[in-house]
Every structure is written in structure tokens, then in C-alpha cells.
Amino acid sequence: MPKKIPEYLNYFLQDCLKWDEQFSKKPMFSWYAIYKNKKVFCFYLNDVIYFKVWKNNIDDYKKFNSKPFQFTKKDWKIWMLSYYELPEELLENREELDIWIEKSLEVESKKSKK
């Protein structure tokens, strides 16, 4: 049976991204990876959208006081991944959201060239 898509994720995909063939999603345990043209740029977990960050876009997130994605491992060490919360203010601004998506896709491109 297919996994039911959470309401907030569905809102992000349908209303904010205007879901079309360039986007795809993949359920991964308790989260979803979201792709544009087969490149991951963000993921969804527990009603939060996290975008990929690097040198080219980290300051954008810091201006909004966005928090990094982090989790505690079994050894009680805190791990942070290079993903930050997408500011909610961008959800209704498609032009700006597109810019942030492209910056996250640049991160993917730069890392894959190494």
C-alpha cells in the first residue's frame, strides 16, 4: 500500500512547487527526498522542509535564523547535515523559492564534481 503523503508536504509539492514532471519525490523511512530533474535539493521530515546548503547559500538561511537539520546518534553525539529549514516566508513567493531551489541544486552539482 502506498504511503499517505502528509498534508504539509502535499501543500509544499502542489501549491508551492506547482508539481510537474520536473519534480519527483521518494519516501525514505520517515522522510521524503524531493528532486528537481533527478537531483535532490531538499527533504521533508516532521512537517519541516529542509533545503541543501553550502557556501553559496548558507547566508540566505542565516538571515532568516533558520535552523540546521541535526539529530542525536545512539552515542549521544549531535550530527548536523548540510540542510537548513526553509523559511516559511518563501512558501508563497514562487519566484524567490525558485532561486533558493536553484542555489540548492548548485550545491548538488558542485559536490558531484569533486
PyMOL commands that set and color helices and strands:
alter all, ss='L'
color gray80, all
select helices_A, chain A and resi 7-16+58-63+88-90+94-113
alter helices_A, ss='H'
color red, helices_A
select strands_A, chain A and resi 23-28+31-36+39-45+48-52+68-72+78-85
alter strands_A, ss='S'
color yellow, strands_A
deselect
rebuild
show_as cartoon
